[in-house]
Amino acid sequence: MRKQRRKNNNRLSILLPFRELRDQQHGAVTVFLMMIVAIIFMFIAVFIDYARIAAFQFQTEQLAKSGMRSVMSSYDPILQEKYGLFAQGGTDSNSLLADSLKQATGIQSLKGSAVRLLDIVPDTQSIEGSNQLGRYPVFEHQIQEDMKYKAPIDFTLEIINRLKPMSQQMKEASRTTDLLVSLQKQYEKREKLMDEVLQAQQRASEQVSRTNFDVRYVGGNGQYSIANTMVGTISRAVDIAAQYEDYVRMKYADSMRDEDESPAYSDETSGYEEDVRSFKRDFRELVDRVQRQHREKLQAVLPKFADIRALNEQMKRTIAEARSQNKEAYDQVGNGRTPSGGLPEIPGNTSTAIEDIRKQVDQLILPDEFIQQFEREVQGQIQAFERFERVSQDFDSIVSSAVPSTTGSAYPLKQAVIRLSQAINDYLNAYVRHGGVNVLQSREAAIQAYRSSDAERKKAEAKSKAKLGEVVGLLKKLKEVGAGAQKGQEQFNQLRQFYDDNLNFNARAEQEASQSNLNDQPEDASKDSMSMMDDLYGGMAGMLVGMRDEFYRNEYAVNRFTRFEPEKLKDLFTSKNMSDQLVDALQVPSQELEYILYGFHHPGSNLAASYGEIFSVRLAIRTMEGLVECSRMGNPLLILAAAILYGVEHAIQDMLELVNNGDIEMSKYVPVRLTYKDYLRMFLMLHSRNEAMMSRMLAVIQFNTKINPNERVTTIEGDVRASIRLWFLPGVMKTLRLTQFISQGEVEGSRYYITKKAAFTY
């Protein structure tokens, strides 16, 4: 037992060092585990703060965005409700942003003793606005957003479908009117030149006729024999020849007398000789003077034949160009795919009738032989009097050799006088006296033969001009009405200031107002009206191909701004009286669209321009109808004059119908009604490529709302700086600030700060 106990003690003594060693190892593990736990805790703490920082960054960004939205939610209600525009209101943006952040962070802060994972505290914020509504790109963008769904459908259904059915008729009318007006101007110039030539011929022949060479200076009446007479007074060439034999007889008798005998006939013979010398001198001077003036008159007009030929060739080229011309815009509208408008098709023979008029224009061209023969006749007239002048020189030579003389025959003198008489009578018969051989009468008759319609044409033109003058006077009177609208002028002066401010804001130079004066010449007014229709159909064709920015702008103007009601002009158009009610109505709020369209800063000028263009459109459409109605009148220029007269008269009736009823039938071939609003929409398309129209819109908006679009922003960009308290190891986090994990912010003390940017635009 004892031995066994000793044995156990020995074993314990041997194991005791090992036990002590074991106890020492257990303490190291504890320390080691504590170190491990501390390190793990440190990393967990770091990751907890890192997670809080990540959430804080995201939350701060959301706060910044929601703050910007809150600021932008304070848009001006007047602009939005009346004009569909969004711009930041007049409230201080920084205050709105601060309030928004305060409310947002207050919601996240939990009351009581609960742990707040993100105790976000806003620090500072700043906000800056840009893209003012008064800028053209900004304003146009908002217009497009407001109109992009509604405008194309409205315009297609309301306008294009109404004009589409008569696209071919208007195309043919425009081509025909352009051709005939151009030909008429060239025709008038050519005919004026021909009249000048003929008048020069007539003046030259009248000068010869007034001189009375045949009766007063030559005599003989173109006879082939001259009877002898006694010596007497000599006043004509025939007297010299008729008295010559009696003169020679007396001269011879006196020569046969003795030297001491006095001549029996000295008084008679010397008187004859003196009369012959006097007559010959006067006659020579007269013939030379008349010949010089005669030649100058006619040679001065010979170069006009080159101009006549040039105009004739120009007319040929005009016809050839017109036949090759094709106004594609009309075809694009006519063939364009649009919703069916339920309108009847115009009979095809209407466009064919107009087209056939152009096939008749060749009759306006003069044959080359006509011009050549006319020129030869002028040269022949010069030569005819030159022939008389040469014969008069021969007569002068024969007389000079025959007088004085004591011998000789009267036959050479008589033959010279006969030739002289025949020469002057040939000229008079050809260029002065009425009869079948009169060259001037024949030429005048030939000219009048192809001018047979000119008298009727000029009568129609005179009526058209008188009617057109009434319209021009009426539009002028409308401008004068505006001159008396004092209140309206004051408003337009204020509008002018707003307009100029916006132009300067957009760095644009001032542009002249759109001017569209009605031409007082019927043919020019008709051609201008057709050009307007060309532009109108061109605009519609462009709209069908691709929507242009200005198209949305135009439709926006029509839908958002007021226009002048036609019935207010009833008294002016029907009785031409200027009522006080009309004068008072000429203010900005009643004609905003007209001002935007034309840009005149006078109460009556925009309305005058508007109704002038309405008349032009009506004139174009009614002239098209007139071409169909008058297509069988024969002469193309007469057809044009009659068609224009038809157009002017019916266009005036249309204007009266507009102010009485508020709309007009499109055409006798298209029985749909167009209102005053429809016409303004069309005119906006004609004038829309004009940035100044946006300045005028913005000026009207400022006038009505008292809000300056140049100062109202549509985009804001801001900074929001906020912080959270770090829970663990701020020093470690500050050290880690240099890493990419939290490089967006900064640590100050125990708080972590970050700045986030956000932007918002309408």
C-alpha positions in Angstrom: 0.0 0.0 0.0 2.8 2.4 1.1 4.8 1.3 -1.8 2.0 2.0 -4.0 1.5 5.5 -2.5 5.1 6.3 -3.0 4.9 5.2 -6.5 2.0 7.6 -7.1 3.8 10.5 -5.5 6.7 10.0 -7.6 4.4 10.1 -10.6 2.8 13.4 -9.4 6.2 15.0 -9.0 7.0 14.1 -12.4 3.7 15.5 -13.9 3.8 18.8 -11.9 5.9 20.8 -14.3 3.7 19.7 -17.2 0.6 21.0 -15.3 2.2 24.4 -14.7 3.2 24.5 -18.3 -0.4 23.7 -19.3 -1.8 26.5 -17.1 0.6 29.0 -18.7 -0.5 27.9 -22.2 -4.2 28.5 -21.3 -3.5 32.2 -20.6 -1.8 32.8 -23.9 -4.8 31.4 -25.7 -7.0 33.8 -23.9 -4.8 36.7 -24.8 -4.6 35.4 -28.3 -8.3 35.0 -28.6 -8.8 38.4 -27.1 -6.5 39.9 -29.7 -8.4 38.0 -32.5 -11.7 39.2 -31.1 -10.4 42.8 -31.0 -9.2 42.7 -34.5 -12.4 41.1 -35.7 -14.4 43.7 -33.7 -12.3 46.5 -35.3 -13.0 45.2 -38.8 -16.6 44.7 -38.0 -16.8 48.2 -36.6 -15.1 49.6 -39.7 -17.4 47.7 -42.0 -20.4 48.8 -40.0 -19.4 52.4 -40.5 -18.5 51.7 -44.1 -22.0 50.3 -44.6 -23.4 53.4 -42.9 -21.2 55.6 -45.1 -22.4 53.8 -48.3 -26.0 54.2 -47.2 -25.4 57.8 -46.3 -23.9 58.5 -49.7 -26.8 57.0 -51.5 -29.3 58.7 -49.2 -27.6 62.1 -49.5 -27.8 61.8 -53.3 -31.5 61.0 -53.1 -31.9 63.9 -50.8 -30.2 66.2 -53.3 -32.4 64.9 -56.1 -35.6 65.1 -54.2 -34.6 68.6 -53.0 -34.1 69.7 -56.6 -37.5 68.2 -57.6 -39.0 70.0 -54.7 -37.5 73.3 -55.8 -38.7 72.7 -59.4 -42.2 71.8 -58.2 -42.6 75.4 -57.4 -43.1 76.3 -61.1 -45.1 79.3 -62.0 -48.8 78.3 -62.3 -49.7 81.2 -64.5 -47.2 80.2 -67.2 -48.2 76.6 -67.0 -51.9 77.0 -67.1 -52.1 79.8 -69.7 -49.2 78.8 -71.9 -48.2 75.3 -71.0 -44.7 76.4 -70.0 -42.7 75.4 -67.0 -40.3 77.8 -65.3 -39.1 78.0 -61.7 -41.3 80.4 -59.8 -40.4 83.5 -57.9 -39.8 81.8 -54.5 -36.2 81.8 -53.3 -34.7 78.5 -54.5 -32.1 78.1 -51.6 -34.9 78.5 -49.0 -37.0 75.9 -50.8 -34.1 73.5 -50.9 -33.2 74.0 -47.2 -36.8 73.4 -46.2 -37.0 70.3 -48.3 -33.8 68.9 -46.8 -34.9 69.7 -43.3 -38.2 67.9 -43.7 -36.5 64.9 -45.4 -33.9 64.4 -42.7 -36.5 65.0 -39.9 -38.5 62.1 -41.2 -35.6 59.8 -40.9 -34.7 60.8 -37.3 -36.4 58.5 -34.9 -37.6 60.0 -31.7 -36.9 58.5 -28.3 -34.0 56.2 -27.3 -34.0 54.1 -30.4 -30.8 53.7 -32.3 -30.5 55.9 -35.3 -28.5 54.2 -38.0 -28.2 57.3 -40.2 -28.4 60.5 -38.2 -28.0 62.7 -41.3 -27.5 66.3 -40.5 -27.7 68.8 -43.5 -24.8 71.2 -43.4 -24.8 73.5 -46.4 -26.6 73.7 -49.7 -26.3 75.9 -52.8 -28.4 76.1 -56.0 -27.9 77.8 -59.4 -30.4 78.2 -62.2 -29.7 78.2 -66.0 -31.5 77.8 -69.3 -33.8 80.7 -69.0 -37.2 80.4 -70.6 -36.4 83.4 -72.8 -33.7 81.5 -74.6 -34.8 80.3 -78.1 -33.8 76.7 -77.8 -35.4 76.4 -74.3 -38.6 78.0 -75.4 -38.8 76.0 -78.5 -38.2 72.7 -76.6 -41.0 73.4 -74.3 -43.3 74.3 -77.3 -42.4 70.9 -78.9 -43.2 69.1 -75.7 -46.6 70.8 -75.5 -47.6 70.4 -79.1 -45.8 67.2 -80.4 -48.9 65.0 -80.1 -51.7 67.4 -81.0 -50.3 69.7 -83.7 -49.7 67.3 -86.6 -53.1 65.7 -86.4 -54.9 69.0 -86.0 -53.1 70.7 -89.0 -53.5 67.6 -91.2 -57.2 67.2 -90.6 -58.1 70.9 -90.5 -56.0 72.4 -93.3 -54.1 70.0 -95.6 -57.2 67.9 -96.3 -59.1 71.0 -97.3 -56.4 72.2 -99.7 -55.5 68.8 -101.0 -58.4 68.3 -103.5 -57.6 71.4 -105.5 -53.8 70.9 -105.6 -53.7 70.1 -109.3 -56.0 73.0 -110.2 -53.9 75.4 -108.2 -50.7 74.0 -109.7 -52.0 74.5 -113.3 -53.3 78.0 -112.3 -50.0 79.0 -110.8 -48.0 77.8 -113.8 -50.4 79.5 -116.2 -50.6 82.7 -114.3 -46.8 82.9 -114.0 -46.4 82.3 -117.7 -49.1 84.7 -118.9 -48.0 87.5 -116.6 -44.4 87.2 -117.7 -45.5 87.0 -121.4 -47.8 90.0 -120.9 -45.0 92.2 -119.6 -42.7 91.1 -122.5 -45.6 91.5 -124.9 -46.3 95.0 -123.7 -42.6 96.0 -124.0 -42.5 94.6 -127.5 -45.7 96.2 -128.6 -44.6 99.5 -127.1 -41.4 99.4 -129.2 -43.4 98.6 -132.3 -45.7 101.5 -131.6 -42.7 103.8 -131.2 -41.4 102.7 -134.6 -44.8 103.2 -136.2 -45.3 106.6 -134.5 -41.9 107.7 -135.7 -42.9 106.7 -139.3 -46.1 108.6 -138.9 -44.4 111.7 -137.5 -41.9 111.6 -140.4 -44.7 111.3 -143.0 -46.7 114.0 -141.3 -43.8 116.4 -141.5 -43.5 115.8 -145.2 -47.3 116.1 -145.5 -47.3 119.5 -143.6 -44.6 120.8 -146.0 -47.0 120.4 -149.0 -44.2 119.7 -151.4 -46.7 118.4 -154.0 -49.0 121.4 -154.0 -47.0 124.3 -152.8 -43.5 123.6 -154.1 -43.7 121.0 -157.0 -47.2 121.1 -158.6 -48.1 118.9 -161.5 -50.0 116.4 -159.4 -47.9 113.6 -160.8 -49.0 114.3 -164.4 -47.0 113.3 -167.4 -47.4 116.5 -169.3 -47.0 120.2 -168.5 -48.7 122.9 -170.5 -46.8 126.1 -171.5 -47.8 129.3 -169.9 -46.9 133.0 -170.1 -44.0 134.3 -167.8 -45.4 135.4 -164.5 -45.0 134.7 -160.8 -43.1 131.6 -159.9 -44.0 129.8 -156.7 -43.7 126.1 -157.7 -41.3 124.0 -159.8 -44.0 123.4 -162.4 -44.2 127.2 -163.0 -40.5 127.2 -164.0 -41.0 124.5 -166.6 -44.4 125.9 -167.9 -43.0 129.4 -168.3 -39.6 128.4 -169.6 -40.4 128.5 -173.4 -42.0 131.9 -173.1 -39.0 133.1 -171.1 -36.6 131.7 -173.8 -38.7 133.4 -176.5 -38.5 136.8 -174.8 -34.9 136.3 -173.9 -34.1 135.4 -177.5 -36.1 138.4 -178.9 -34.2 140.8 -176.7 -30.9 139.3 -177.7 -31.7 139.9 -181.4 -32.3 143.6 -180.9 -29.7 146.2 -181.9 -27.3 147.4 -179.3 -28.9 150.8 -179.3 -32.4 149.4 -178.8 -33.7 148.9 -175.3 -34.7 145.3 -174.4 -38.5 144.8 -174.7 -38.8 142.0 -172.2 -36.0 142.7 -169.7 -38.4 143.2 -166.8 -40.2 139.9 -167.5 -37.0 137.9 -168.1 -35.1 139.3 -165.2 -38.1 138.8 -163.0 -38.3 135.2 -164.1 -34.6 134.6 -163.4 -34.9 136.2 -160.0 -37.9 134.1 -159.1 -36.1 131.0 -160.3 -33.0 131.7 -158.2 -35.1 132.5 -155.2 -37.3 129.4 -155.5 -34.3 127.2 -156.2 -32.6 128.5 -153.1 -35.6 128.1 -150.8 -36.6 124.8 -152.2 -33.1 123.4 -151.8 -32.9 124.5 -148.2 -36.3 123.1 -147.4 -35.7 119.7 -149.0 -32.3 119.4 -147.3 -33.8 120.3 -143.9 -36.8 118.0 -144.2 -34.5 115.2 -145.5 -32.2 115.5 -142.6 -35.0 115.5 -140.0 -36.8 112.7 -141.8 -33.7 110.5 -141.9 -32.9 111.2 -138.2 -36.4 110.3 -137.0 -36.4 107.0 -138.8 -32.8 106.0 -138.3 -33.3 106.6 -134.6 -35.9 103.8 -134.4 -34.1 101.2 -136.5 -32.1 99.9 -133.5 -35.5 99.1 -131.8 -35.9 96.2 -134.2 -33.0 94.4 -132.4 -34.9 94.9 -129.1 -38.1 93.7 -130.7 -36.4 90.6 -131.9 -34.8 90.1 -128.5 -38.2 90.4 -126.7 -39.7 88.0 -129.2 -37.0 85.5 -128.5 -37.3 86.0 -124.8 -41.0 85.2 -125.1 -40.1 82.0 -126.9 -37.7 81.0 -124.1 -40.3 81.9 -121.4 -42.8 79.6 -123.1 -40.2 76.8 -123.3 -39.2 77.1 -119.7 -42.8 77.2 -118.5 -43.5 74.0 -120.4 -40.6 72.2 -118.7 -41.4 73.6 -115.3 -43.1 71.4 -112.7 -44.1 72.6 -109.3 -43.6 69.4 -107.3 -44.9 70.7 -104.0 -48.5 70.6 -105.4 -48.0 67.0 -106.4 -46.5 66.1 -103.0 -49.6 67.5 -101.2 -52.0 66.0 -103.7 -50.4 62.6 -103.5 -49.6 62.8 -99.8 -50.9 60.2 -97.5 -53.4 61.9 -95.1 -56.5 60.7 -93.4 -59.5 60.9 -95.7 -61.3 64.2 -95.3 -64.5 63.1 -97.1 -64.2 65.9 -99.7 -65.4 65.4 -103.3 -62.9 65.2 -106.1 -62.7 68.2 -108.4 -63.5 67.3 -112.0 -60.4 66.6 -113.9 -61.4 68.8 -116.9 -60.9 71.9 -114.8 -57.1 71.4 -114.6 -57.2 70.3 -118.3 -58.9 73.6 -119.3 -56.3 75.6 -117.5 -53.5 73.6 -119.0 -54.9 74.1 -122.5 -54.6 77.9 -122.1 -50.8 77.5 -122.1 -51.0 75.7 -125.4 -52.4 78.8 -127.0 -49.6 81.2 -126.1 -47.7 80.6 -129.3 -50.0 83.0 -131.0 -48.4 85.8 -129.1 -45.1 85.2 -130.9 -44.5 87.3 -134.0 -43.2 85.6 -137.1 -39.7 86.5 -138.0 -40.9 87.6 -141.5 -43.3 90.1 -139.8 -40.5 91.9 -138.0 -38.2 91.7 -141.1 -40.9 93.2 -143.4 -41.6 95.9 -140.8 -37.9 96.9 -140.7 -37.7 96.9 -144.5 -40.7 99.3 -144.6 -38.9 101.7 -142.3 -35.9 101.6 -144.5 -38.1 101.9 -147.6 -39.6 105.1 -146.1 -36.1 106.5 -145.6 -35.2 105.6 -149.2 -38.5 107.0 -150.6 -37.7 110.5 -149.4 -34.1 110.1 -150.4 -35.3 109.4 -153.9 -37.3 112.6 -153.8 -34.2 114.4 -152.5 -32.1 113.1 -155.4 -34.7 114.0 -157.9 -34.8 117.5 -156.4 -31.0 117.7 -156.9 -31.3 116.7 -160.5 -34.0 119.3 -161.0 -31.8 121.9 -159.4 -28.9 121.0 -161.7 -31.2 121.2 -164.8 -32.6 124.5 -163.7 -29.1 125.9 -163.1 -28.0 124.9 -166.6 -31.2 126.2 -168.3 -31.5 129.6 -166.6 -30.4 132.1 -167.8 -30.4 131.1 -171.4 -31.6 132.5 -174.8 -32.0 129.1 -176.3 -33.0 125.8 -175.2 -36.0 123.5 -174.8 -38.4 123.2 -172.0 -38.6 119.4 -172.3 -35.7 118.6 -169.8 -37.2 121.0 -167.3 -40.7 119.5 -167.7 -39.3 116.0 -167.4 -37.4 117.0 -164.2 -40.5 118.5 -162.8 -42.6 115.4 -163.7 -40.0 113.1 -162.0 -40.0 115.4 -159.0 -43.8 115.4 -158.8 -43.9 111.6 -159.3 -41.3 111.1 -156.5 -43.2 113.2 -154.0 -46.5 111.7 -154.9 -45.1 108.2 -154.6 -44.0 109.0 -151.1 -47.3 110.6 -150.2 -49.3 107.7 -151.6 -47.2 105.2 -149.7 -46.9 107.0 -146.4 -49.4 109.8 -146.1 -52.5 109.5 -148.2 -55.3 107.1 -147.3 -55.6 104.2 -149.7 -54.7 100.6 -150.4 -51.1 101.3 -151.2 -50.4 103.2 -147.9 -47.6 101.2 -146.2 -48.2 102.7 -142.8 -51.9 102.0 -142.8 -51.3 98.4 -144.0 -48.7 97.9 -141.2 -50.9 99.4 -138.6 -53.8 97.2 -139.8 -51.5 94.1 -139.6 -50.5 95.1 -136.1 -54.0 95.7 -134.9 -55.1 92.3 -136.5 -53.2 90.4 -133.8 -54.0 92.9 -131.2 -57.7 92.5 -131.8 -58.3 91.4 -128.2 -56.2 94.2 -126.6 -59.1 96.7 -126.3 -61.3 94.3 -124.5 -58.3 93.1 -122.4 -57.4 96.7 -121.4 -61.0 97.3 -120.4 -61.0 94.3 -118.1 -57.6 95.4 -116.7 -59.0 98.9 -116.0 -61.9 97.4 -114.1 -59.6 95.1 -112.1 -57.3 98.0 -111.2 -60.3 100.1 -110.0 -61.6 97.2 -107.9 -58.2 96.4 -106.6 -57.7 100.1 -105.7 -60.8 99.8 -103.4 -59.1 96.9 -101.5 -55.8 98.8 -101.2 -57.6 101.9 -100.0 -59.6 99.8 -97.5 -56.4 98.3 -96.0 -54.8 101.7 -95.9 -57.8 102.9 -94.0 -57.4 100.1 -91.5 -53.9 101.3 -90.8 -55.2 104.8 -90.3 -57.8 103.5 -87.8 -54.9 102.1 -85.7 -53.2 105.5 -85.8 -56.0 106.9 -83.6 -55.9 104.1 -81.0 -53.9 105.8 -78.3 -54.3 103.1 -75.7 -53.5 100.4 -78.1 -50.3 102.3 -79.2 -49.2 102.6 -75.6 -49.5 98.9 -75.2 -47.6 98.2 -78.4 -44.9 100.5 -77.2 -44.5 98.5 -74.1 -44.6 95.3 -76.2 -41.8 96.7 -78.3 -39.6 97.1 -75.2 -40.2 93.5 -74.2 -39.5 92.4 -77.7 -36.2 94.3 -78.0 -35.1 93.0 -74.6 -35.6 89.4 -75.7 -33.7 90.0 -79.0 -30.8 91.4 -77.0 -31.0 88.5 -74.5 -30.7 86.1 -77.4 -28.0 88.2 -79.1 -30.1 88.7 -82.2 -30.3 91.9 -84.3 -33.6 93.6 -84.7 -35.5 92.3 -87.7 -37.9 94.2 -89.9 -41.5 93.4 -89.5 -43.0 91.1 -92.2 -44.3 93.3 -94.9 -46.8 92.1 -97.4 -48.2 95.0 -99.3 -50.9 94.3 -101.8 -49.8 95.3 -105.3 -52.1 97.8 -107.0 -51.4 96.3 -110.5 -53.9 93.4 -111.1 -51.5 91.1 -113.0 -48.7 91.6 -110.4 -51.2 91.1 -107.5 -52.4 87.9 -109.2 -48.8 86.6 -109.7 -47.9 87.5 -106.1 -51.0 85.6 -104.9 -50.0 82.6 -106.9 -46.5 82.8 -105.5 -48.0 82.8 -102.0 -49.9 79.6 -102.9 -46.7 78.1 -104.1 -45.1 78.8 -100.8 -48.1 77.6 -98.9 -48.2 74.2 -100.7 -44.4 74.0 -100.4 -44.8 74.4 -96.6 -47.4 71.7 -96.5 -45.3 69.4 -98.6 -42.4 69.9 -96.3 -44.6 69.2 -93.3 -45.7 65.9 -94.8 -42.1 64.9 -95.5 -40.9 65.8 -92.1 -42.1 67.8 -89.1 -40.1 71.0 -88.8 -39.6 72.8 -85.5 -41.3 75.9 -86.8 -44.5 73.9 -87.5 -44.9 73.1 -83.8 -44.1 76.7 -83.0 -46.9 77.9 -85.4 -49.5 75.6 -84.0 -48.5 76.6 -80.5 -49.1 80.2 -81.4 -52.5 79.4 -82.9 -53.6 77.5 -79.8 -52.2 79.8 -77.1 -52.7 83.4 -78.3 -55.7 85.5 -79.1 -56.7 86.7 -82.6 -58.9 89.6 -83.8 -62.5 88.5 -84.5 -63.5 89.4 -88.1 -67.0 90.7 -87.2 -65.4 93.7 -85.5 -64.4 94.9 -88.9 -67.9 94.7 -90.4 -68.6 98.4 -90.3 -65.2 99.2 -91.9 -65.7 96.7 -94.7 -69.3 97.3 -95.4 -69.8 101.1 -94.9 -66.1 102.1 -94.7 -66.8 103.8 -91.4 -64.4 103.9 -88.5 -66.4 103.3 -85.3 -65.1 104.2 -81.8 -65.7 100.6 -80.9 -63.2 99.4 -83.5 -60.6 102.0 -82.4 -61.0 100.8 -78.8 -60.7 97.2 -79.9 -57.3 97.7 -81.5 -55.3 96.7 -78.4 -52.7 94.0 -77.8 -54.9 91.4 -76.0 -57.3 91.3 -79.0 -54.6 90.7 -81.8 -51.8 88.8 -80.2 -51.5 86.2 -83.0 -51.5 88.9 -85.7 -48.7 90.7 -83.9 -46.7 87.5 -83.6 -47.2 86.8 -87.3 -46.3 90.2 -88.7 -44.4 92.1 -86.0 -45.7 95.6 -86.5 -45.8 97.7 -83.4 -48.8 99.7 -84.5 -52.4 98.9 -83.6 -53.8 98.6 -87.2 -50.8 97.5 -89.3 -50.9 93.8 -88.3 -54.6 93.5 -89.1 -54.0 95.3 -92.5 -51.2 92.8 -93.3 -53.4 89.9 -92.3 -56.4 90.9 -94.4 -54.1 91.8 -97.3 -52.8 88.2 -97.3 -56.3 86.8 -96.9 -57.3 88.8 -100.0 -54.2 87.4 -101.9 -55.2 83.8 -101.1 -58.7 84.5 -102.1 -57.5 86.2 -105.3 -55.3 83.1 -106.2 -58.2 80.7 -105.7 -60.7 82.8 -107.5 -58.3 83.5 -110.4 -58.0 79.7 -110.7 -61.7 79.5 -111.1 -61.7 82.5 -113.5 -59.1 80.7 -115.7 -61.5 77.8 -116.0 -64.5 80.0 -116.7 -62.8 82.2 -119.3 -60.7 79.5 -121.0 -62.7 79.7 -124.2 -62.1 83.4 -124.9 -59.3 82.7 -127.4 -56.5 85.2 -126.7 -54.4 84.0 -123.7 -53.8 87.5 -122.4 -57.5 88.3 -122.7 -58.2 85.1 -120.7 -55.7 86.2 -118.1 -57.3 89.7 -117.8 -60.8 88.3 -117.6 -59.7 85.6 -115.0 -58.1 88.3 -112.9 -61.2 90.5 -113.0 -63.2 87.5 -112.0 -60.8 86.8 -109.2 -60.7 90.4 -107.9 -64.5 90.7 -107.9 -65.1 87.4 -106.1 -62.2 87.9 -103.7 -63.8 91.2 -102.6 -67.1 89.4 -102.0 -65.2 86.8 -100.0 -63.8 89.5 -97.7 -67.3 90.8 -97.1 -68.5 87.3 -96.4 -65.7 86.7 -93.9 -66.5 89.8 -91.8 -70.2 89.0 -92.0 -70.2 85.3 -91.4 -66.8 84.5 -89.9 -65.8 82.0 -92.6 -65.5 81.7 -96.4 -66.2 78.8 -98.8 -62.8 77.4 -100.0 -63.8 77.3 -103.6 -66.8 76.6 -105.8 -65.1 73.3 -106.5 -64.4 72.5 -102.8 -67.5 73.3 -100.7 -65.8 73.5 -97.3 -65.5 76.6 -95.1 -62.3 78.2 -93.9 -62.3 80.4 -90.8 -60.1 83.4 -90.1 -58.1 81.2 -87.7 -57.4 78.7 -90.6 -56.0 81.5 -92.7 -53.7 82.7 -89.9 -52.4 79.2 -89.5 -51.6 79.1 -93.2 -49.8 82.5 -93.0 -47.8 81.3 -90.0 -46.4 78.6 -92.2 -45.4 81.2 -94.8 -43.6 83.4 -92.3 -42.4 80.9 -89.7 -38.7 80.7 -90.7 -38.1 83.8 -88.5 -36.7 83.5 -85.1 -38.0 86.9 -84.2 -41.4 85.4 -84.0 -40.3 83.6 -80.8 -39.2 86.9 -79.3 -42.7 88.3 -80.1 -44.3 85.3 -78.4 -42.2 85.8 -75.4 -43.0 89.6 -75.4 -46.7 88.9 -75.4 -46.3 86.3 -72.6 -44.4 88.9 -70.5 -47.1 91.6 -71.4 -49.9 89.3 -70.2 -48.3 87.7 -67.1 -45.9 90.4 -66.0 -43.3 87.6 -65.8 -40.0 88.2 -67.5 -39.1 84.9 -69.3 -35.5 86.1 -69.5 -35.2 85.8 -65.7 -37.1 82.5 -65.2 -34.9 79.4 -65.3 -35.9 76.0 -66.5 -32.8 74.1 -65.2 -31.3 74.1 -61.8 -28.1 72.5 -60.5 -27.2 72.4 -56.8 -24.9 71.0 -54.1 -26.0 69.4 -50.8 -23.5 68.9 -48.0 -24.5 66.7 -45.1 -22.8 64.6 -42.4 -23.3 61.6 -40.1 -21.5 60.7 -36.8 -19.1 57.8 -37.0 -19.7 55.2 -34.4 -16.4 53.4 -34.3 -12.9 54.4 -34.5 -13.1 57.8 -36.1 -9.3 57.9 -36.3 -9.2 54.7 -38.3 -11.9 56.0 -40.6 -10.0 59.2 -41.1 -7.0 57.1 -42.0 -9.1 55.1 -44.5 -10.4 58.3 -46.0 -7.4 58.2 -48.3 -8.7 55.0 -49.9 -11.2 54.7 -52.7 -13.9 53.4 -50.4 -14.7 56.8 -48.8 -12.7 59.1 -51.1 -15.9 61.1 -51.9 -16.1 62.6 -48.4 -14.1 63.8 -45.6 -13.9 63.2 -41.8 -13.9 66.0 -39.4 -13.7 64.9 -35.8 -16.2 62.2 -35.3 -18.4 63.2 -38.3 -18.2 62.2 -41.9 -19.1 64.8 -44.5 -20.1 64.4 -48.1 -21.2 66.7 -50.9 -23.6 65.6 -53.7 -24.6 67.4 -56.8 -28.0 67.1 -58.6 -29.7 68.8 -61.5 -33.2 69.0 -62.9 -34.8 70.5 -65.9 -38.3 70.8 -67.2 
